[in-house]
Amino acid sequence: MAEETISVSIILNGRKTEPRQVPKNMLLLDFLHDEMELTGTKFGCGIGVCRACTVAVQRVPTAHLVPMLACSTPVELVNGQGIRTVEGLADENGLSKLQTAVLEAFAFQCGYCTPGFLMAGEILLDGLSRVPVERGKVDEAVLEAIGQHVCRCTGYVRYCEAMRKVILETPDLVK
């Protein structure tokens, strides 16, 4: 008996993908790795606890970015939606402000969890661009965004410092 397939097309890092026939139960992480050859999104625990697999989803073009765990999300649930991965953060001008800040802060050692932290940070920045945070609540906003992410090497202080720096240095994110 042949495995049931579905046709999937997403807007991946700003570009619409051609429809692809994939197994109906394919996970988003496998779609990104196997079909799109993007391996920046990491497989950590496989049950959505470590958050290394976090990507940003934009359900409709003007919607807020929301986090999604690619290791446990069937790709059919995001069919037709926008997905931003860590590969989509840099552009032709270079690394994003957050990527640069994370590097400058020496925020990681092995780097395995870094894509998940970066995506959580980008989602936070997107949210703050729409609804700025009070200056005194920046640290609280950062902790809320990344508090469930797991890093086994370094601790969270440097990730927090990098995100705080970007927020405070970016116009209109703080009120």
PyMOL commands that set and color helices and strands:
alter all, ss='L'
color gray80, all
select helices_A, chain A and resi 28-35+75-78+86-88+97-104+114-130+135-146+157-169
alter helices_A, ss='H'
color red, helices_A
select strands_A, chain A and resi 5-8+11-12+15-16+20-23+54-58+66-69+82-84
alter strands_A, ss='S'
color yellow, strands_A
deselect
rebuild
show_as cartoon
